[in-house]
Amino acid sequence: MADTVKIGKAVIKRTAALAPMAGVADRAYRLMCKRFGAAYAVSEMVSAKGICYSDRKTAELCTVTDEERPMAVQLFGSEPDFMAEAVKIVLDYRPDIIDINMGCPVPKVVGTGAGSALMKDIGLAADITAAAVRAAGDVPVTVKIRSGWSADTINAPEMAKALEAAGAAAIAVHGRTRDQFYSGTADIGVIRDVKQAVSIPVIGNGDVTDADSCMRMYRETGCDLVMIGRGSYGDPFVFEEIEARLSGLTYKPPTLEERMSVMLEHIRMMLDMSPKNEEMAMHEARKHAAWYMNGYYGSAKFRGRCYQLSSYSEAENLAKEFIELQNSRIDKNNAKNS
Ligand SMILES: Cc1cc2nc3c(=O)[nH]c(=O)nc-3n(C[C@H](O)[C@H](O)[C@H](O)COP(=O)(O)O)c2cc1C
C-alpha cells in the first residue's frame, strides 16, 4: 500500500482522515485529532450563499491554521454561481482543498436543494462542481457524497463518474443513503463500486471506529484513504492506533490518566478559542467531556454530570473524581484476587 495519496497538489498520509462534522469537529477538535495522527481534516460545512453575503461566521469557519494542514474547507450550496463566488472568497484562507458537501441529510440543507438533495440531480451536482473547479484555479476541489438518496436509488458510482468528468479531484463516499441518515450500517460495497468506477482517489467513510474497521475499509473497498467521523468522539487516539497498525508497530492505548489529561487539554483549547465567556463555551465542551468518559465503570452517571459542567475547574474536579473511582475499583479487585 502506498504511503501517501495525492489529491491534486495536496499530499496526504495514507492512514486515516478526520471527517467534517458540523457542531463537533471545530478547530480544537481538529487539532487534537491531528496531534494523534489524523492525516487530513475538513472544516465544518459552510454555506456558499452565507459566505457571499458575508456571514459573520465565515472567518471563524474558514480559517485554516498551519497545524491543521492538509485541510479542506467544506462548502454547501445548490447554485453554481454562488458556489463559484464562495470558492473565490474561501481561497483567501488558503485551504489545501475545497470540498463540496453533497451528503448532508438534514432538512434545513436538503430543503434548499443542497447537501444530499444533489444526489437526486446529477446534472446540477456536476455543474456546481465544474463552477467550483473553474473558480478554484490550482486548488483541488473534492466532493463528499452518500451512496444515494434511498435504498432503491443507489447512484453513487454514476454520480462519482459525472463529478470526475466535471473536474473533481477526489470523491469521499459515506456508504449510507440519505434516507438512512445515520442509522443502519454503512454499505462498504457501494464504496468499492465507486472506486471501480473512477480513476481519481476515493475516500471511504462510514462506521470506522478502530484499526480493525479501518483495515477492513481499505481491504474491502480498495479506497485510497479512510475517513472517520463519530469513531473519533472522545477518542482522538484512534488515529494513533491506525497509524501504528499500518506501520506494523504495537499500539499502547492511553492510560485513563492520559485520557483525562487530553480531555482537559481539549476543553482548555475550546474555551481559549471561543469568543464566548467560559460558562457559555463550556456548554459546547460538555459533550466532548462526556465522550472521553465513555466505556468505563460508572460512566453513565459521570456523563450525566458532564452535562452540568459550567467551568474548567469543575471539569478538572470531575476528571479527578472519575480517575479515583476507576482506581478504587482496581484496588478492590486486587484485594479480592490476592
Ligand atoms: C454531528 C455530525 C455532523 C456532521 N457534519 C457534517 C458536515 O458538516 N459535512 C459533511 O460532509 N458531513 C457531515 N457529517 C457526516 C460525517 O462526515 C460522516 O460522513 C458520517 O458521520 C459517517 O461517518 P462515521 O460513521 O465515521 O461517523 C456529520 C456527521 C455528524 C455525526
The ligand as a MOL file (V3000), in Angstrom:
LIG
                    3D

  0  0  0     0  0            999 V3000
M  V30 BEGIN CTAB
M  V30 COUNTS 31 33 0 0 0
M  V30 BEGIN ATOM
M  V30 1 C -22.6200 15.6550 14.2520 0
M  V30 2 C -22.2740 15.4050 12.8140 0
M  V30 3 C -22.0430 16.4660 11.9660 0
M  V30 4 C -21.7370 16.2510 10.6190 0
M  V30 5 N -21.4640 17.3170 9.8130 0
M  V30 6 C -21.0500 17.1040 8.5390 0
M  V30 7 C -20.6420 18.1880 7.7160 0
M  V30 8 O -20.6090 19.3540 8.1240 0
M  V30 9 N -20.2840 17.8880 6.4260 0
M  V30 10 C -20.2870 16.6160 5.9380 0
M  V30 11 O -19.9560 16.3980 4.7810 0
M  V30 12 N -20.6640 15.5750 6.7050 0
M  V30 13 C -21.0270 15.7870 7.9890 0
M  V30 14 N -21.3320 14.7160 8.7850 0
M  V30 15 C -21.1910 13.3460 8.2630 0
M  V30 16 C -19.8000 12.7770 8.5900 0
M  V30 17 O -18.7920 13.4900 7.9400 0
M  V30 18 C -19.7080 11.2940 8.1790 0
M  V30 19 O -19.9440 11.2020 6.8030 0
M  V30 20 C -20.7180 10.3940 8.8830 0
M  V30 21 O -20.7710 10.6820 10.2710 0
M  V30 22 C -20.3890 8.9060 8.6870 0
M  V30 23 O -19.1130 8.6040 9.1500 0
M  V30 24 P -18.8570 7.9100 10.5980 0
M  V30 25 O -19.6550 6.6370 10.6200 0
M  V30 26 O -17.3730 7.7080 10.6570 0
M  V30 27 O -19.3580 8.8890 11.6280 0
M  V30 28 C -21.6790 14.9250 10.1200 0
M  V30 29 C -21.9270 13.8530 10.9850 0
M  V30 30 C -22.2050 14.0700 12.3070 0
M  V30 31 C -22.4490 12.8900 13.2070 0
M  V30 END ATOM
M  V30 BEGIN BOND
M  V30 1 1 1 2
M  V30 2 1 2 3
M  V30 3 2 2 30
M  V30 4 2 3 4
M  V30 5 1 4 5
M  V30 6 1 4 28
M  V30 7 2 5 6
M  V30 8 1 6 7
M  V30 9 1 6 13
M  V30 10 2 7 8
M  V30 11 1 7 9
M  V30 12 1 9 10
M  V30 13 2 10 11
M  V30 14 1 10 12
M  V30 15 2 12 13
M  V30 16 1 13 14
M  V30 17 1 14 15
M  V30 18 1 14 28
M  V30 19 1 15 16
M  V30 20 1 16 17
M  V30 21 1 16 18
M  V30 22 1 18 19
M  V30 23 1 18 20
M  V30 24 1 20 21
M  V30 25 1 20 22
M  V30 26 1 22 23
M  V30 27 1 23 24
M  V30 28 2 24 25
M  V30 29 1 24 26
M  V30 30 1 24 27
M  V30 31 2 28 29
M  V30 32 1 29 30
M  V30 33 1 30 31
M  V30 END BOND
M  V30 END CTAB
M  END
